[in-house]
């Protein structure tokens, strides 16, 4: 009986994490603004030099937005 309870809890935890990660896929405007503020503060701390991770995050965000725009255009045509 204990192994069934552990299995059930493990499955529940996995499902919860899966839903949570799926929900984090698309950033809302508030989350995006918060990230931009964090990046600006990090850049100021570095003396005006943007970190490599911030540059990579920006590139990923731009690619995601471009893909979403393209998908929207294809759906509308």
Gaussian input, Z-matrix of N, CA and C with variables (Angstrom, degrees):
# hf/3-21g

backbone

0 1
 N
 C     1     B1
 C     2     B2     1     A1
 N     3     B3     2     A2     1     D1
 C     4     B4     3     A3     2     D2
 C     5     B5     4     A4     3     D3
 N     6     B6     5     A5     4     D4
 C     7     B7     6     A6     5     D5
 C     8     B8     7     A7     6     D6
 N     9     B9     8     A8     7     D7
 C    10    B10     9     A9     8     D8
 C    11    B11    10    A10     9     D9
 N    12    B12    11    A11    10    D10
 C    13    B13    12    A12    11    D11
 C    14    B14    13    A13    12    D12
 N    15    B15    14    A14    13    D13
 C    16    B16    15    A15    14    D14
 C    17    B17    16    A16    15    D15
 N    18    B18    17    A17    16    D16
 C    19    B19    18    A18    17    D17
 C    20    B20    19    A19    18    D18
 N    21    B21    20    A20    19    D19
 C    22    B22    21    A21    20    D20
 C    23    B23    22    A22    21    D21
 N    24    B24    23    A23    22    D22
 C    25    B25    24    A24    23    D23
 C    26    B26    25    A25    24    D24
 N    27    B27    26    A26    25    D25
 C    28    B28    27    A27    26    D26
 C    29    B29    28    A28    27    D27
 N    30    B30    29    A29    28    D28
 C    31    B31    30    A30    29    D29
 C    32    B32    31    A31    30    D30
 N    33    B33    32    A32    31    D31
 C    34    B34    33    A33    32    D32
 C    35    B35    34    A34    33    D33
 N    36    B36    35    A35    34    D34
 C    37    B37    36    A36    35    D35
 C    38    B38    37    A37    36    D36
 N    39    B39    38    A38    37    D37
 C    40    B40    39    A39    38    D38
 C    41    B41    40    A40    39    D39
 N    42    B42    41    A41    40    D40
 C    43    B43    42    A42    41    D41
 C    44    B44    43    A43    42    D42
 N    45    B45    44    A44    43    D43
 C    46    B46    45    A45    44    D44
 C    47    B47    46    A46    45    D45
 N    48    B48    47    A47    46    D46
 C    49    B49    48    A48    47    D47
 C    50    B50    49    A49    48    D48
 N    51    B51    50    A50    49    D49
 C    52    B52    51    A51    50    D50
 C    53    B53    52    A52    51    D51
 N    54    B54    53    A53    52    D52
 C    55    B55    54    A54    53    D53
 C    56    B56    55    A55    54    D54
 N    57    B57    56    A56    55    D55
 C    58    B58    57    A57    56    D56
 C    59    B59    58    A58    57    D57
 N    60    B60    59    A59    58    D58
 C    61    B61    60    A60    59    D59
 C    62    B62    61    A61    60    D60
 N    63    B63    62    A62    61    D61
 C    64    B64    63    A63    62    D62
 C    65    B65    64    A64    63    D63
 N    66    B66    65    A65    64    D64
 C    67    B67    66    A66    65    D65
 C    68    B68    67    A67    66    D66
 N    69    B69    68    A68    67    D67
 C    70    B70    69    A69    68    D68
 C    71    B71    70    A70    69    D69
 N    72    B72    71    A71    70    D70
 C    73    B73    72    A72    71    D71
 C    74    B74    73    A73    72    D72
 N    75    B75    74    A74    73    D73
 C    76    B76    75    A75    74    D74
 C    77    B77    76    A76    75    D75
 N    78    B78    77    A77    76    D76
 C    79    B79    78    A78    77    D77
 C    80    B80    79    A79    78    D78
 N    81    B81    80    A80    79    D79
 C    82    B82    81    A81    80    D80
 C    83    B83    82    A82    81    D81
 N    84    B84    83    A83    82    D82
 C    85    B85    84    A84    83    D83
 C    86    B86    85    A85    84    D84
 N    87    B87    86    A86    85    D85
 C    88    B88    87    A87    86    D86
 C    89    B89    88    A88    87    D87
 N    90    B90    89    A89    88    D88
 C    91    B91    90    A90    89    D89
 C    92    B92    91    A91    90    D90
 N    93    B93    92    A92    91    D91
 C    94    B94    93    A93    92    D92
 C    95    B95    94    A94    93    D93
 N    96    B96    95    A95    94    D94
 C    97    B97    96    A96    95    D95
 C    98    B98    97    A97    96    D96
 N    99    B99    98    A98    97    D97
 C   100   B100    99    A99    98    D98
 C   101   B101   100   A100    99    D99
 N   102   B102   101   A101   100   D100
 C   103   B103   102   A102   101   D101
 C   104   B104   103   A103   102   D102
 N   105   B105   104   A104   103   D103
 C   106   B106   105   A105   104   D104
 C   107   B107   106   A106   105   D105
 N   108   B108   107   A107   106   D106
 C   109   B109   108   A108   107   D107
 C   110   B110   109   A109   108   D108
 N   111   B111   110   A110   109   D109
 C   112   B112   111   A111   110   D110
 C   113   B113   112   A112   111   D111
 N   114   B114   113   A113   112   D112
 C   115   B115   114   A114   113   D113
 C   116   B116   115   A115   114   D114
 N   117   B117   116   A116   115   D115
 C   118   B118   117   A117   116   D116
 C   119   B119   118   A118   117   D117
 N   120   B120   119   A119   118   D118
 C   121   B121   120   A120   119   D119
 C   122   B122   121   A121   120   D120
 N   123   B123   122   A122   121   D121
 C   124   B124   123   A123   122   D122
 C   125   B125   124   A124   123   D123
 N   126   B126   125   A125   124   D124
 C   127   B127   126   A126   125   D125
 C   128   B128   127   A127   126   D126
 N   129   B129   128   A128   127   D127
 C   130   B130   129   A129   128   D128
 C   131   B131   130   A130   129   D129
 N   132   B132   131   A131   130   D130
 C   133   B133   132   A132   131   D131
 C   134   B134   133   A133   132   D132
 N   135   B135   134   A134   133   D133
 C   136   B136   135   A135   134   D134
 C   137   B137   136   A136   135   D135
 N   138   B138   137   A137   136   D136
 C   139   B139   138   A138   137   D137
 C   140   B140   139   A139   138   D138
 N   141   B141   140   A140   139   D139
 C   142   B142   141   A141   140   D140
 C   143   B143   142   A142   141   D141
 N   144   B144   143   A143   142   D142
 C   145   B145   144   A144   143   D143
 C   146   B146   145   A145   144   D144
 N   147   B147   146   A146   145   D145
 C   148   B148   147   A147   146   D146
 C   149   B149   148   A148   147   D147
 N   150   B150   149   A149   148   D148
 C   151   B151   150   A150   149   D149
 C   152   B152   151   A151   150   D150
 N   153   B153   152   A152   151   D151
 C   154   B154   153   A153   152   D152
 C   155   B155   154   A154   153   D153
 N   156   B156   155   A155   154   D154
 C   157   B157   156   A156   155   D155
 C   158   B158   157   A157   156   D156
 N   159   B159   158   A158   157   D157
 C   160   B160   159   A159   158   D158
 C   161   B161   160   A160   159   D159
 N   162   B162   161   A161   160   D160
 C   163   B163   162   A162   161   D161
 C   164   B164   163   A163   162   D162
 N   165   B165   164   A164   163   D163
 C   166   B166   165   A165   164   D164
 C   167   B167   166   A166   165   D165
 N   168   B168   167   A167   166   D166
 C   169   B169   168   A168   167   D167
 C   170   B170   169   A169   168   D168
 N   171   B171   170   A170   169   D169
 C   172   B172   171   A171   170   D170
 C   173   B173   172   A172   171   D171
 N   174   B174   173   A173   172   D172
 C   175   B175   174   A174   173   D173
 C   176   B176   175   A175   174   D174
 N   177   B177   176   A176   175   D175
 C   178   B178   177   A177   176   D176
 C   179   B179   178   A178   177   D177
 N   180   B180   179   A179   178   D178
 C   181   B181   180   A180   179   D179
 C   182   B182   181   A181   180   D180
 N   183   B183   182   A182   181   D181
 C   184   B184   183   A183   182   D182
 C   185   B185   184   A184   183   D183
 N   186   B186   185   A185   184   D184
 C   187   B187   186   A186   185   D185
 C   188   B188   187   A187   186   D186
 N   189   B189   188   A188   187   D187
 C   190   B190   189   A189   188   D188
 C   191   B191   190   A190   189   D189
 N   192   B192   191   A191   190   D190
 C   193   B193   192   A192   191   D191
 C   194   B194   193   A193   192   D192
 N   195   B195   194   A194   193   D193
 C   196   B196   195   A195   194   D194
 C   197   B197   196   A196   195   D195
 N   198   B198   197   A197   196   D196
 C   199   B199   198   A198   197   D197
 C   200   B200   199   A199   198   D198
 N   201   B201   200   A200   199   D199
 C   202   B202   201   A201   200   D200
 C   203   B203   202   A202   201   D201
 N   204   B204   203   A203   202   D202
 C   205   B205   204   A204   203   D203
 C   206   B206   205   A205   204   D204
 N   207   B207   206   A206   205   D205
 C   208   B208   207   A207   206   D206
 C   209   B209   208   A208   207   D207
 N   210   B210   209   A209   208   D208
 C   211   B211   210   A210   209   D209
 C   212   B212   211   A211   210   D210
 N   213   B213   212   A212   211   D211
 C   214   B214   213   A213   212   D212
 C   215   B215   214   A214   213   D213
 N   216   B216   215   A215   214   D214
 C   217   B217   216   A216   215   D215
 C   218   B218   217   A217   216   D216
 N   219   B219   218   A218   217   D217
 C   220   B220   219   A219   218   D218
 C   221   B221   220   A220   219   D219
 N   222   B222   221   A221   220   D220
 C   223   B223   222   A222   221   D221
 C   224   B224   223   A223   222   D222
 N   225   B225   224   A224   223   D223
 C   226   B226   225   A225   224   D224
 C   227   B227   226   A226   225   D225
 N   228   B228   227   A227   226   D226
 C   229   B229   228   A228   227   D227
 C   230   B230   229   A229   228   D228

   B1=1.4477
   B2=1.5261
   B3=1.3396
   B4=1.4556
   B5=1.5244
   B6=1.3345
   B7=1.4588
   B8=1.5321
   B9=1.3355
   B10=1.4639
   B11=1.5199
   B12=1.3263
   B13=1.4636
   B14=1.5262
   B15=1.3284
   B16=1.4624
   B17=1.5231
   B18=1.3039
   B19=1.4603
   B20=1.5286
   B21=1.3204
   B22=1.4597
   B23=1.5240
   B24=1.3293
   B25=1.4608
   B26=1.5249
   B27=1.3238
   B28=1.4636
   B29=1.5221
   B30=1.3220
   B31=1.4632
   B32=1.5259
   B33=1.3193
   B34=1.4664
   B35=1.5238
   B36=1.3209
   B37=1.4610
   B38=1.5313
   B39=1.3128
   B40=1.4623
   B41=1.5271
   B42=1.3207
   B43=1.4655
   B44=1.5276
   B45=1.3221
   B46=1.4678
   B47=1.5240
   B48=1.3121
   B49=1.4627
   B50=1.5210
   B51=1.3166
   B52=1.4598
   B53=1.5153
   B54=1.3105
   B55=1.4706
   B56=1.5217
   B57=1.3241
   B58=1.4630
   B59=1.5114
   B60=1.3160
   B61=1.4593
   B62=1.5175
   B63=1.2955
   B64=1.4669
   B65=1.5211
   B66=1.3173
   B67=1.4578
   B68=1.5209
   B69=1.3220
   B70=1.4628
   B71=1.5183
   B72=1.3087
   B73=1.4469
   B74=1.5213
   B75=1.3100
   B76=1.4564
   B77=1.5216
   B78=1.3212
   B79=1.4612
   B80=1.5225
   B81=1.3019
   B82=1.4476
   B83=1.5186
   B84=1.3227
   B85=1.4674
   B86=1.5260
   B87=1.3210
   B88=1.4618
   B89=1.5270
   B90=1.3407
   B91=1.4646
   B92=1.5268
   B93=1.3246
   B94=1.4628
   B95=1.5274
   B96=1.3233
   B97=1.4621
   B98=1.5255
   B99=1.3137
   B100=1.4627
   B101=1.5223
   B102=1.3286
   B103=1.4638
   B104=1.5195
   B105=1.3128
   B106=1.4615
   B107=1.5211
   B108=1.3213
   B109=1.4696
   B110=1.5298
   B111=1.3270
   B112=1.4655
   B113=1.5283
   B114=1.3232
   B115=1.4595
   B116=1.5261
   B117=1.3330
   B118=1.4657
   B119=1.5340
   B120=1.3230
   B121=1.4651
   B122=1.5250
   B123=1.3317
   B124=1.4599
   B125=1.5263
   B126=1.3217
   B127=1.4623
   B128=1.5258
   B129=1.3241
   B130=1.4670
   B131=1.5252
   B132=1.3330
   B133=1.4630
   B134=1.5227
   B135=1.3238
   B136=1.4625
   B137=1.5275
   B138=1.3111
   B139=1.4643
   B140=1.5081
   B141=1.3048
   B142=1.4580
   B143=1.5170
   B144=1.3393
   B145=1.4616
   B146=1.5203
   B147=1.3259
   B148=1.4664
   B149=1.5265
   B150=1.3254
   B151=1.4634
   B152=1.5239
   B153=1.3212
   B154=1.4619
   B155=1.5217
   B156=1.3318
   B157=1.4604
   B158=1.5265
   B159=1.3288
   B160=1.4713
   B161=1.5233
   B162=1.3354
   B163=1.4685
   B164=1.5194
   B165=1.3329
   B166=1.4667
   B167=1.5282
   B168=1.3401
   B169=1.4645
   B170=1.5256
   B171=1.3287
   B172=1.4621
   B173=1.5283
   B174=1.3316
   B175=1.4592
   B176=1.5230
   B177=1.3310
   B178=1.4651
   B179=1.5239
   B180=1.3279
   B181=1.4707
   B182=1.5279
   B183=1.3368
   B184=1.4608
   B185=1.5256
   B186=1.3279
   B187=1.4644
   B188=1.5241
   B189=1.3258
   B190=1.4677
   B191=1.5296
   B192=1.3365
   B193=1.4613
   B194=1.5277
   B195=1.3431
   B196=1.4608
   B197=1.5205
   B198=1.3256
   B199=1.4658
   B200=1.5229
   B201=1.3246
   B202=1.4667
   B203=1.5207
   B204=1.3408
   B205=1.4620
   B206=1.5268
   B207=1.3274
   B208=1.4653
   B209=1.5204
   B210=1.3282
   B211=1.4650
   B212=1.5272
   B213=1.3319
   B214=1.4678
   B215=1.5271
   B216=1.3280
   B217=1.4675
   B218=1.5215
   B219=1.3185
   B220=1.4588
   B221=1.5311
   B222=1.3283
   B223=1.4766
   B224=1.5222
   B225=1.3264
   B226=1.4576
   B227=1.5230
   B228=1.3182
   B229=1.4778
   B230=1.4754
   A1=111.25
   A2=117.49
   A3=119.98
   A4=111.80
   A5=117.16
   A6=119.38
   A7=110.85
   A8=117.75
   A9=120.32
   A10=110.64
   A11=116.72
   A12=120.22
   A13=110.28
   A14=117.73
   A15=120.68
   A16=110.73
   A17=116.05
   A18=120.60
   A19=110.47
   A20=115.99
   A21=120.26
   A22=111.19
   A23=117.09
   A24=120.48
   A25=111.12
   A26=116.94
   A27=120.43
   A28=110.76
   A29=116.64
   A30=120.71
   A31=110.76
   A32=116.32
   A33=120.86
   A34=110.71
   A35=116.10
   A36=120.52
   A37=110.39
   A38=117.35
   A39=121.04
   A40=111.16
   A41=116.88
   A42=120.56
   A43=111.02
   A44=116.37
   A45=120.83
   A46=110.38
   A47=116.60
   A48=119.80
   A49=111.21
   A50=117.00
   A51=120.45
   A52=112.36
   A53=116.42
   A54=120.80
   A55=109.91
   A56=116.17
   A57=120.02
   A58=112.29
   A59=117.37
   A60=120.28
   A61=111.46
   A62=117.26
   A63=120.32
   A64=110.75
   A65=117.04
   A66=120.80
   A67=111.40
   A68=118.05
   A69=122.13
   A70=112.39
   A71=118.12
   A72=121.43
   A73=112.15
   A74=117.75
   A75=121.34
   A76=109.67
   A77=115.61
   A78=121.07
   A79=109.87
   A80=115.06
   A81=120.40
   A82=110.12
   A83=117.26
   A84=119.93
   A85=113.35
   A86=117.57
   A87=120.19
   A88=110.37
   A89=116.22
   A90=119.69
   A91=110.59
   A92=117.13
   A93=121.31
   A94=110.40
   A95=117.35
   A96=120.63
   A97=110.71
   A98=117.05
   A99=120.81
   A100=111.71
   A101=116.60
   A102=119.55
   A103=111.44
   A104=116.89
   A105=119.83
   A106=111.16
   A107=117.15
   A108=120.81
   A109=109.37
   A110=117.24
   A111=121.00
   A112=111.06
   A113=116.29
   A114=120.10
   A115=111.13
   A116=116.89
   A117=120.40
   A118=110.60
   A119=116.69
   A120=120.18
   A121=110.10
   A122=116.67
   A123=120.91
   A124=110.77
   A125=116.83
   A126=121.43
   A127=110.42
   A128=117.35
   A129=120.49
   A130=110.95
   A131=116.88
   A132=120.12
   A133=111.03
   A134=117.21
   A135=121.69
   A136=111.61
   A137=118.07
   A138=121.21
   A139=113.41
   A140=117.92
   A141=121.75
   A142=114.45
   A143=116.77
   A144=120.16
   A145=109.72
   A146=115.92
   A147=120.29
   A148=109.18
   A149=116.43
   A150=120.04
   A151=110.66
   A152=115.01
   A153=121.17
   A154=110.81
   A155=116.95
   A156=119.19
   A157=110.93
   A158=117.52
   A159=119.98
   A160=110.73
   A161=116.18
   A162=119.72
   A163=110.65
   A164=116.18
   A165=119.93
   A166=110.52
   A167=117.20
   A168=120.68
   A169=110.90
   A170=116.39
   A171=120.18
   A172=111.07
   A173=116.65
   A174=120.30
   A175=111.10
   A176=116.79
   A177=120.45
   A178=110.19
   A179=116.49
   A180=120.06
   A181=111.26
   A182=116.73
   A183=120.09
   A184=111.34
   A185=116.74
   A186=120.06
   A187=110.87
   A188=116.58
   A189=120.81
   A190=110.44
   A191=116.30
   A192=119.84
   A193=111.04
   A194=116.36
   A195=120.18
   A196=111.69
   A197=116.18
   A198=120.00
   A199=110.69
   A200=116.71
   A201=120.01
   A202=110.78
   A203=117.24
   A204=120.55
   A205=111.32
   A206=115.80
   A207=120.20
   A208=110.99
   A209=116.44
   A210=120.16
   A211=110.77
   A212=116.71
   A213=120.28
   A214=111.02
   A215=116.40
   A216=119.99
   A217=111.14
   A218=117.18
   A219=120.19
   A220=111.36
   A221=116.31
   A222=119.31
   A223=111.50
   A224=116.87
   A225=120.79
   A226=112.77
   A227=117.42
   A228=120.20
   A229=111.26
   D1=-37.25
   D2=-179.67
   D3=-65.19
   D4=-36.75
   D5=179.79
   D6=-67.94
   D7=-33.18
   D8=176.31
   D9=-66.63
   D10=-39.62
   D11=178.68
   D12=-66.01
   D13=-40.97
   D14=177.86
   D15=-64.70
   D16=-40.79
   D17=178.72
   D18=-63.58
   D19=-42.79
   D20=178.80
   D21=-62.99
   D22=-45.74
   D23=179.62
   D24=-64.89
   D25=-38.73
   D26=178.11
   D27=-63.73
   D28=-42.91
   D29=178.77
   D30=-64.99
   D31=-40.61
   D32=178.86
   D33=-64.33
   D34=-43.13
   D35=178.92
   D36=-63.63
   D37=-44.43
   D38=179.41
   D39=-62.27
   D40=-42.02
   D41=179.23
   D42=-65.37
   D43=-41.16
   D44=179.62
   D45=-64.20
   D46=-45.09
   D47=178.74
   D48=-64.69
   D49=-39.28
   D50=178.58
   D51=-62.34
   D52=-43.66
   D53=178.40
   D54=-66.84
   D55=-41.16
   D56=179.62
   D57=-62.87
   D58=-42.42
   D59=178.89
   D60=-69.01
   D61=-37.49
   D62=178.25
   D63=-65.90
   D64=-35.27
   D65=-179.73
   D66=-70.61
   D67=-24.42
   D68=-178.45
   D69=-85.26
   D70=1.75
   D71=-175.08
   D72=-64.59
   D73=-44.83
   D74=-177.21
   D75=-104.25
   D76=128.76
   D77=-178.41
   D78=-86.59
   D79=137.20
   D80=174.47
   D81=-84.59
   D82=170.77
   D83=-177.96
   D84=-63.94
   D85=-34.01
   D86=-179.84
   D87=-70.42
   D88=-42.62
   D89=178.40
   D90=-63.52
   D91=-42.20
   D92=178.84
   D93=-62.22
   D94=-43.21
   D95=178.90
   D96=-63.80
   D97=-40.79
   D98=178.19
   D99=-62.27
   D100=-41.46
   D101=177.41
   D102=-64.52
   D103=-38.39
   D104=179.20
   D105=-66.21
   D106=-37.96
   D107=176.51
   D108=-64.59
   D109=-44.82
   D110=178.20
   D111=-59.28
   D112=-43.07
   D113=179.27
   D114=-64.78
   D115=-40.43
   D116=179.76
   D117=-63.89
   D118=-41.94
   D119=178.60
   D120=-64.54
   D121=-42.67
   D122=178.62
   D123=-61.95
   D124=-40.74
   D125=179.36
   D126=-65.03
   D127=-41.37
   D128=178.35
   D129=-64.69
   D130=-38.73
   D131=178.38
   D132=-64.28
   D133=-31.12
   D134=-178.38
   D135=-87.23
   D136=8.03
   D137=177.93
   D138=79.10
   D139=26.11
   D140=177.46
   D141=98.15
   D142=-7.39
   D143=177.92
   D144=-89.91
   D145=123.70
   D146=178.47
   D147=-76.45
   D148=135.41
   D149=-179.16
   D150=-70.55
   D151=159.04
   D152=179.36
   D153=-62.93
   D154=-37.74
   D155=-179.95
   D156=-66.26
   D157=-36.72
   D158=176.99
   D159=-65.67
   D160=-40.00
   D161=178.05
   D162=-63.81
   D163=-41.64
   D164=179.18
   D165=-65.77
   D166=-42.32
   D167=177.91
   D168=-60.75
   D169=-42.02
   D170=178.82
   D171=-62.94
   D172=-41.83
   D173=-179.92
   D174=-64.78
   D175=-40.07
   D176=178.33
   D177=-65.38
   D178=-43.08
   D179=178.73
   D180=-61.23
   D181=-43.14
   D182=179.53
   D183=-65.19
   D184=-39.93
   D185=178.40
   D186=-65.19
   D187=-41.47
   D188=179.02
   D189=-63.28
   D190=-44.51
   D191=179.78
   D192=-63.96
   D193=-39.89
   D194=177.86
   D195=-63.80
   D196=-40.90
   D197=178.71
   D198=-66.23
   D199=-39.88
   D200=178.50
   D201=-65.29
   D202=-41.57
   D203=178.37
   D204=-62.68
   D205=-42.52
   D206=178.86
   D207=-64.11
   D208=-42.61
   D209=178.75
   D210=-63.11
   D211=-40.41
   D212=178.18
   D213=-63.08
   D214=-42.04
   D215=179.25
   D216=-64.52
   D217=-40.67
   D218=179.42
   D219=-65.97
   D220=-36.70
   D221=178.77
   D222=-68.01
   D223=-33.80
   D224=-176.81
   D225=-80.53
   D226=-16.66
   D227=-178.89
   D228=-94.83

